[in-house]
Amino acid sequence: MSIENEIPSPCVGICAPDENDICMGCLRTTDEITRWWDMNNDEKRRLLEVLKTRQR
C-alpha cells in the first residue's frame, strides 16, 4: 500500500488579504488558507486549479 505524498502549501510568505479577502501572495481566501491542512490531496489539487484561474 502506497501513501500519497502531502501536497505542499502554496503559501509564499506574503500574507496580505486584499479588499476581496484574497491573499495577494498565494491567491487563496482566508477560509481556504484555514482549511488547507484539513483538505485531502484531491481537494488541494482542485484548489490549486482554482488558484491558476485567479492568477489570470
PDB file of N, CA, C and O in Angstrom:
ATOM      1  N   MET A   1       0.853  -1.181   0.000  1.00  0.00           N
ATOM      2  CA  MET A   1       0.000   0.000   0.000  1.00  0.00           C
ATOM      3  C   MET A   1       0.890   1.232   0.000  1.00  0.00           C
ATOM      4  O   MET A   1       1.811   1.342   0.809  1.00  0.00           O
ATOM      5  N   SER A   2       0.614   2.148  -0.902  1.00  0.00           N
ATOM      6  CA  SER A   2       1.409   3.372  -1.062  1.00  0.00           C
ATOM      7  C   SER A   2       0.677   4.564  -0.447  1.00  0.00           C
ATOM      8  O   SER A   2      -0.514   4.771  -0.679  1.00  0.00           O
ATOM      9  N   ILE A   3       1.407   5.330   0.329  1.00  0.00           N
ATOM     10  CA  ILE A   3       0.829   6.546   0.908  1.00  0.00           C
ATOM     11  C   ILE A   3       1.235   7.719   0.031  1.00  0.00           C
ATOM     12  O   ILE A   3       2.416   7.942  -0.235  1.00  0.00           O
ATOM     13  N   GLU A   4       0.230   8.462  -0.410  1.00  0.00           N
ATOM     14  CA  GLU A   4       0.474   9.605  -1.287  1.00  0.00           C
ATOM     15  C   GLU A   4       1.183  10.716  -0.535  1.00  0.00           C
ATOM     16  O   GLU A   4       0.847  11.000   0.615  1.00  0.00           O
ATOM     17  N   ASN A   5       2.155  11.345  -1.169  1.00  0.00           N
ATOM     18  CA  ASN A   5       2.867  12.473  -0.558  1.00  0.00           C
ATOM     19  C   ASN A   5       1.940  13.653  -0.369  1.00  0.00           C
ATOM     20  O   ASN A   5       1.049  13.905  -1.180  1.00  0.00           O
ATOM     21  N   GLU A   6       2.164  14.363   0.704  1.00  0.00           N
ATOM     22  CA  GLU A   6       1.381  15.557   1.007  1.00  0.00           C
ATOM     23  C   GLU A   6       1.711  16.659  -0.003  1.00  0.00           C
ATOM     24  O   GLU A   6       2.878  16.887  -0.321  1.00  0.00           O
ATOM     25  N   ILE A   7       0.688  17.332  -0.498  1.00  0.00           N
ATOM     26  CA  ILE A   7       0.888  18.448  -1.422  1.00  0.00           C
ATOM     27  C   ILE A   7       1.278  19.669  -0.602  1.00  0.00           C
ATOM     28  O   ILE A   7       0.571  20.020   0.343  1.00  0.00           O
ATOM     29  N   PRO A   8       2.387  20.327  -0.940  1.00  0.00           N
ATOM     30  CA  PRO A   8       2.826  21.482  -0.155  1.00  0.00           C
ATOM     31  C   PRO A   8       1.890  22.679  -0.306  1.00  0.00           C
ATOM     32  O   PRO A   8       1.237  22.855  -1.334  1.00  0.00           O
ATOM     33  N   SER A   9       1.845  23.474   0.720  1.00  0.00           N
ATOM     34  CA  SER A   9       1.033  24.691   0.720  1.00  0.00           C
ATOM     35  C   SER A   9       1.544  25.658  -0.340  1.00  0.00           C
ATOM     36  O   SER A   9       2.752  25.756  -0.556  1.00  0.00           O
ATOM     37  N   PRO A  10       0.635  26.375  -1.006  1.00  0.00           N
ATOM     38  CA  PRO A  10       1.055  27.374  -1.990  1.00  0.00           C
ATOM     39  C   PRO A  10       1.504  28.693  -1.354  1.00  0.00           C
ATOM     40  O   PRO A  10       1.795  29.656  -2.064  1.00  0.00           O
ATOM     41  N   CYS A  11       1.560  28.739  -0.034  1.00  0.00           N
ATOM     42  CA  CYS A  11       1.961  29.962   0.665  1.00  0.00           C
ATOM     43  C   CYS A  11       3.347  30.414   0.217  1.00  0.00           C
ATOM     44  O   CYS A  11       4.270  29.608   0.107  1.00  0.00           O
ATOM     45  N   VAL A  12       3.480  31.718  -0.040  1.00  0.00           N
ATOM     46  CA  VAL A  12       4.769  32.286  -0.424  1.00  0.00           C
ATOM     47  C   VAL A  12       5.289  33.262   0.634  1.00  0.00           C
ATOM     48  O   VAL A  12       6.251  33.993   0.399  1.00  0.00           O
ATOM     49  N   GLY A  13       4.641  33.261   1.797  1.00  0.00           N
ATOM     50  CA  GLY A  13       5.110  34.094   2.899  1.00  0.00           C
ATOM     51  C   GLY A  13       4.677  35.548   2.824  1.00  0.00           C
ATOM     52  O   GLY A  13       5.189  36.382   3.571  1.00  0.00           O
ATOM     53  N   ILE A  14       3.747  35.866   1.941  1.00  0.00           N
ATOM     54  CA  ILE A  14       3.208  37.228   1.834  1.00  0.00           C
ATOM     55  C   ILE A  14       1.734  37.149   2.206  1.00  0.00           C
ATOM     56  O   ILE A  14       0.877  37.008   1.333  1.00  0.00           O
ATOM     57  N   CYS A  15       1.441  37.238   3.477  1.00  0.00           N
ATOM     58  CA  CYS A  15       0.061  37.079   3.956  1.00  0.00           C
ATOM     59  C   CYS A  15      -0.603  38.448   4.037  1.00  0.00           C
ATOM     60  O   CYS A  15      -0.541  39.125   5.063  1.00  0.00           O
ATOM     61  N   ALA A  16      -1.235  38.841   2.944  1.00  0.00           N
ATOM     62  CA  ALA A  16      -1.849  40.160   2.875  1.00  0.00           C
ATOM     63  C   ALA A  16      -3.151  40.086   2.095  1.00  0.00           C
ATOM     64  O   ALA A  16      -3.152  40.259   0.876  1.00  0.00           O
ATOM     65  N   PRO A  17      -4.272  39.830   2.790  1.00  0.00           N
ATOM     66  CA  PRO A  17      -5.544  39.771   2.083  1.00  0.00           C
ATOM     67  C   PRO A  17      -5.951  41.139   1.528  1.00  0.00           C
ATOM     68  O   PRO A  17      -5.766  42.167   2.179  1.00  0.00           O
ATOM     69  N   ASP A  18      -6.505  41.130   0.321  1.00  0.00           N
ATOM     70  CA  ASP A  18      -6.981  42.380  -0.274  1.00  0.00           C
ATOM     71  C   ASP A  18      -8.416  42.652   0.171  1.00  0.00           C
ATOM     72  O   ASP A  18      -8.926  41.965   1.057  1.00  0.00           O
ATOM     73  N   GLU A  19      -9.067  43.636  -0.427  1.00  0.00           N
ATOM     74  CA  GLU A  19     -10.421  44.016  -0.039  1.00  0.00           C
ATOM     75  C   GLU A  19     -11.448  42.931  -0.361  1.00  0.00           C
ATOM     76  O   GLU A  19     -12.570  42.974   0.144  1.00  0.00           O
ATOM     77  N   ASN A  20     -11.072  41.954  -1.201  1.00  0.00           N
ATOM     78  CA  ASN A  20     -11.959  40.836  -1.540  1.00  0.00           C
ATOM     79  C   ASN A  20     -11.613  39.573  -0.754  1.00  0.00           C
ATOM     80  O   ASN A  20     -12.111  38.493  -1.070  1.00  0.00           O
ATOM     81  N   ASP A  21     -10.763  39.700   0.267  1.00  0.00           N
ATOM     82  CA  ASP A  21     -10.335  38.586   1.110  1.00  0.00           C
ATOM     83  C   ASP A  21      -9.503  37.564   0.341  1.00  0.00           C
ATOM     84  O   ASP A  21      -9.507  36.381   0.681  1.00  0.00           O
ATOM     85  N   ILE A  22      -8.790  38.011  -0.694  1.00  0.00           N
ATOM     86  CA  ILE A  22      -7.888  37.149  -1.454  1.00  0.00           C
ATOM     87  C   ILE A  22      -6.465  37.539  -1.079  1.00  0.00           C
ATOM     88  O   ILE A  22      -6.076  38.701  -1.201  1.00  0.00           O
ATOM     89  N   CYS A  23      -5.696  36.563  -0.626  1.00  0.00           N
ATOM     90  CA  CYS A  23      -4.306  36.833  -0.246  1.00  0.00           C
ATOM     91  C   CYS A  23      -3.511  37.246  -1.480  1.00  0.00           C
ATOM     92  O   CYS A  23      -3.549  36.568  -2.507  1.00  0.00           O
ATOM     93  N   MET A  24      -2.800  38.348  -1.375  1.00  0.00           N
ATOM     94  CA  MET A  24      -2.020  38.841  -2.510  1.00  0.00           C
ATOM     95  C   MET A  24      -0.787  37.975  -2.766  1.00  0.00           C
ATOM     96  O   MET A  24      -0.170  38.086  -3.826  1.00  0.00           O
ATOM     97  N   GLY A  25      -0.420  37.118  -1.819  1.00  0.00           N
ATOM     98  CA  GLY A  25       0.721  36.228  -2.003  1.00  0.00           C
ATOM     99  C   GLY A  25       0.345  34.924  -2.697  1.00  0.00           C
ATOM    100  O   GLY A  25       0.908  34.585  -3.737  1.00  0.00           O
ATOM    101  N   CYS A  26      -0.607  34.195  -2.120  1.00  0.00           N
ATOM    102  CA  CYS A  26      -0.937  32.860  -2.641  1.00  0.00           C
ATOM    103  C   CYS A  26      -2.268  32.799  -3.377  1.00  0.00           C
ATOM    104  O   CYS A  26      -2.595  31.772  -3.972  1.00  0.00           O
ATOM    105  N   LEU A  27      -3.034  33.868  -3.347  1.00  0.00           N
ATOM    106  CA  LEU A  27      -4.318  33.986  -4.044  1.00  0.00           C
ATOM    107  C   LEU A  27      -5.449  33.172  -3.420  1.00  0.00           C
ATOM    108  O   LEU A  27      -6.505  33.006  -4.031  1.00  0.00           O
ATOM    109  N   ARG A  28      -5.231  32.659  -2.197  1.00  0.00           N
ATOM    110  CA  ARG A  28      -6.298  31.933  -1.511  1.00  0.00           C
ATOM    111  C   ARG A  28      -7.100  32.894  -0.641  1.00  0.00           C
ATOM    112  O   ARG A  28      -6.599  33.935  -0.215  1.00  0.00           O
ATOM    113  N   THR A  29      -8.366  32.523  -0.381  1.00  0.00           N
ATOM    114  CA  THR A  29      -9.158  33.275   0.577  1.00  0.00           C
ATOM    115  C   THR A  29      -8.704  32.888   1.984  1.00  0.00           C
ATOM    116  O   THR A  29      -8.021  31.880   2.167  1.00  0.00           O
ATOM    117  N   THR A  30      -9.084  33.686   2.963  1.00  0.00           N
ATOM    118  CA  THR A  30      -8.742  33.359   4.344  1.00  0.00           C
ATOM    119  C   THR A  30      -9.304  31.994   4.718  1.00  0.00           C
ATOM    120  O   THR A  30      -8.641  31.219   5.408  1.00  0.00           O
ATOM    121  N   ASP A  31     -10.511  31.695   4.274  1.00  0.00           N
ATOM    122  CA  ASP A  31     -11.125  30.398   4.555  1.00  0.00           C
ATOM    123  C   ASP A  31     -10.330  29.259   3.922  1.00  0.00           C
ATOM    124  O   ASP A  31     -10.120  28.228   4.560  1.00  0.00           O
ATOM    125  N   GLU A  32      -9.890  29.429   2.689  1.00  0.00           N
ATOM    126  CA  GLU A  32      -9.106  28.395   2.015  1.00  0.00           C
ATOM    127  C   GLU A  32      -7.769  28.170   2.712  1.00  0.00           C
ATOM    128  O   GLU A  32      -7.299  27.037   2.816  1.00  0.00           O
ATOM    129  N   ILE A  33      -7.164  29.244   3.185  1.00  0.00           N
ATOM    130  CA  ILE A  33      -5.902  29.131   3.923  1.00  0.00           C
ATOM    131  C   ILE A  33      -6.123  28.329   5.204  1.00  0.00           C
ATOM    132  O   ILE A  33      -5.336  27.442   5.534  1.00  0.00           O
ATOM    133  N   THR A  34      -7.194  28.646   5.917  1.00  0.00           N
ATOM    134  CA  THR A  34      -7.501  27.969   7.174  1.00  0.00           C
ATOM    135  C   THR A  34      -7.803  26.491   6.955  1.00  0.00           C
ATOM    136  O   THR A  34      -7.370  25.647   7.739  1.00  0.00           O
ATOM    137  N   ARG A  35      -8.540  26.172   5.898  1.00  0.00           N
ATOM    138  CA  ARG A  35      -8.947  24.794   5.643  1.00  0.00           C
ATOM    139  C   ARG A  35      -7.861  23.927   5.009  1.00  0.00           C
ATOM    140  O   ARG A  35      -7.997  22.703   4.994  1.00  0.00           O
ATOM    141  N   TRP A  36      -6.790  24.520   4.487  1.00  0.00           N
ATOM    142  CA  TRP A  36      -5.764  23.790   3.733  1.00  0.00           C
ATOM    143  C   TRP A  36      -5.306  22.512   4.434  1.00  0.00           C
ATOM    144  O   TRP A  36      -5.251  21.453   3.811  1.00  0.00           O
ATOM    145  N   TRP A  37      -4.982  22.600   5.706  1.00  0.00           N
ATOM    146  CA  TRP A  37      -4.400  21.456   6.431  1.00  0.00           C
ATOM    147  C   TRP A  37      -5.414  20.350   6.686  1.00  0.00           C
ATOM    148  O   TRP A  37      -5.018  19.230   7.010  1.00  0.00           O
ATOM    149  N   ASP A  38      -6.696  20.623   6.553  1.00  0.00           N
ATOM    150  CA  ASP A  38      -7.731  19.602   6.717  1.00  0.00           C
ATOM    151  C   ASP A  38      -8.168  19.002   5.381  1.00  0.00           C
ATOM    152  O   ASP A  38      -8.941  18.044   5.356  1.00  0.00           O
ATOM    153  N   MET A  39      -7.680  19.558   4.272  1.00  0.00           N
ATOM    154  CA  MET A  39      -8.058  19.059   2.947  1.00  0.00           C
ATOM    155  C   MET A  39      -7.266  17.805   2.602  1.00  0.00           C
ATOM    156  O   MET A  39      -6.114  17.648   3.007  1.00  0.00           O
ATOM    157  N   ASN A  40      -7.909  16.909   1.840  1.00  0.00           N
ATOM    158  CA  ASN A  40      -7.142  15.784   1.305  1.00  0.00           C
ATOM    159  C   ASN A  40      -6.454  16.248   0.016  1.00  0.00           C
ATOM    160  O   ASN A  40      -6.707  17.355  -0.460  1.00  0.00           O
ATOM    161  N   ASN A  41      -5.588  15.405  -0.544  1.00  0.00           N
ATOM    162  CA  ASN A  41      -4.820  15.830  -1.716  1.00  0.00           C
ATOM    163  C   ASN A  41      -5.689  16.142  -2.926  1.00  0.00           C
ATOM    164  O   ASN A  41      -5.349  17.032  -3.706  1.00  0.00           O
ATOM    165  N   ASP A  42      -6.802  15.435  -3.105  1.00  0.00           N
ATOM    166  CA  ASP A  42      -7.698  15.747  -4.224  1.00  0.00           C
ATOM    167  C   ASP A  42      -8.289  17.148  -4.078  1.00  0.00           C
ATOM    168  O   ASP A  42      -8.371  17.897  -5.052  1.00  0.00           O
ATOM    169  N   GLU A  43      -8.696  17.497  -2.866  1.00  0.00           N
ATOM    170  CA  GLU A  43      -9.234  18.845  -2.610  1.00  0.00           C
ATOM    171  C   GLU A  43      -8.167  19.902  -2.831  1.00  0.00           C
ATOM    172  O   GLU A  43      -8.448  20.973  -3.370  1.00  0.00           O
ATOM    173  N   LYS A  44      -6.954  19.607  -2.420  1.00  0.00           N
ATOM    174  CA  LYS A  44      -5.852  20.558  -2.613  1.00  0.00           C
ATOM    175  C   LYS A  44      -5.567  20.756  -4.099  1.00  0.00           C
ATOM    176  O   LYS A  44      -5.339  21.881  -4.545  1.00  0.00           O
ATOM    177  N   ARG A  45      -5.580  19.676  -4.859  1.00  0.00           N
ATOM    178  CA  ARG A  45      -5.352  19.798  -6.311  1.00  0.00           C
ATOM    179  C   ARG A  45      -6.433  20.653  -6.970  1.00  0.00           C
ATOM    180  O   ARG A  45      -6.137  21.492  -7.821  1.00  0.00           O
ATOM    181  N   ARG A  46      -7.688  20.435  -6.572  1.00  0.00           N
ATOM    182  CA  ARG A  46      -8.784  21.239  -7.133  1.00  0.00           C
ATOM    183  C   ARG A  46      -8.595  22.720  -6.791  1.00  0.00           C
ATOM    184  O   ARG A  46      -8.790  23.588  -7.641  1.00  0.00           O
ATOM    185  N   LEU A  47      -8.217  22.999  -5.550  1.00  0.00           N
ATOM    186  CA  LEU A  47      -7.993  24.391  -5.155  1.00  0.00           C
ATOM    187  C   LEU A  47      -6.829  24.991  -5.939  1.00  0.00           C
ATOM    188  O   LEU A  47      -6.905  26.149  -6.350  1.00  0.00           O
ATOM    189  N   LEU A  48      -5.767  24.241  -6.153  1.00  0.00           N
ATOM    190  CA  LEU A  48      -4.636  24.757  -6.928  1.00  0.00           C
ATOM    191  C   LEU A  48      -5.059  25.111  -8.354  1.00  0.00           C
ATOM    192  O   LEU A  48      -4.546  26.070  -8.930  1.00  0.00           O
ATOM    193  N   GLU A  49      -5.984  24.349  -8.924  1.00  0.00           N
ATOM    194  CA  GLU A  49      -6.519  24.692 -10.247  1.00  0.00           C
ATOM    195  C   GLU A  49      -7.313  25.998 -10.193  1.00  0.00           C
ATOM    196  O   GLU A  49      -7.213  26.822 -11.102  1.00  0.00           O
ATOM    197  N   VAL A  50      -8.091  26.189  -9.143  1.00  0.00           N
ATOM    198  CA  VAL A  50      -8.843  27.431  -8.956  1.00  0.00           C
ATOM    199  C   VAL A  50      -7.866  28.610  -8.856  1.00  0.00           C
ATOM    200  O   VAL A  50      -8.108  29.674  -9.426  1.00  0.00           O
ATOM    201  N   LEU A  51      -6.773  28.411  -8.134  1.00  0.00           N
ATOM    202  CA  LEU A  51      -5.792  29.491  -7.967  1.00  0.00           C
ATOM    203  C   LEU A  51      -5.175  29.886  -9.311  1.00  0.00           C
ATOM    204  O   LEU A  51      -4.869  31.058  -9.530  1.00  0.00           O
ATOM    205  N   LYS A  52      -4.993  28.924 -10.203  1.00  0.00           N
ATOM    206  CA  LYS A  52      -4.460  29.238 -11.528  1.00  0.00           C
ATOM    207  C   LYS A  52      -5.397  30.198 -12.271  1.00  0.00           C
ATOM    208  O   LYS A  52      -4.933  31.114 -12.950  1.00  0.00           O
ATOM    209  N   THR A  53      -6.708  29.991 -12.144  1.00  0.00           N
ATOM    210  CA  THR A  53      -7.653  30.872 -12.831  1.00  0.00           C
ATOM    211  C   THR A  53      -7.690  32.252 -12.162  1.00  0.00           C
ATOM    212  O   THR A  53      -7.879  33.261 -12.841  1.00  0.00           O
ATOM    213  N   ARG A  54      -7.514  32.300 -10.858  1.00  0.00           N
ATOM    214  CA  ARG A  54      -7.475  33.593 -10.169  1.00  0.00           C
ATOM    215  C   ARG A  54      -6.256  34.403 -10.568  1.00  0.00           C
ATOM    216  O   ARG A  54      -6.281  35.634 -10.561  1.00  0.00           O
ATOM    217  N   GLN A  55      -5.196  33.704 -10.913  1.00  0.00           N
ATOM    218  CA  GLN A  55      -3.944  34.375 -11.266  1.00  0.00           C
ATOM    219  C   GLN A  55      -4.065  35.136 -12.590  1.00  0.00           C
ATOM    220  O   GLN A  55      -3.337  36.100 -12.826  1.00  0.00           O
ATOM    221  N   ARG A  56      -4.975  34.704 -13.440  1.00  0.00           N
ATOM    222  CA  ARG A  56      -5.121  35.326 -14.769  1.00  0.00           C
ATOM    223  C   ARG A  56      -5.788  36.655 -14.723  1.00  0.00           C
ATOM    224  O   ARG A  56      -5.975  37.288 -15.762  1.00  0.00           O
TER     225      ARG A  56
END
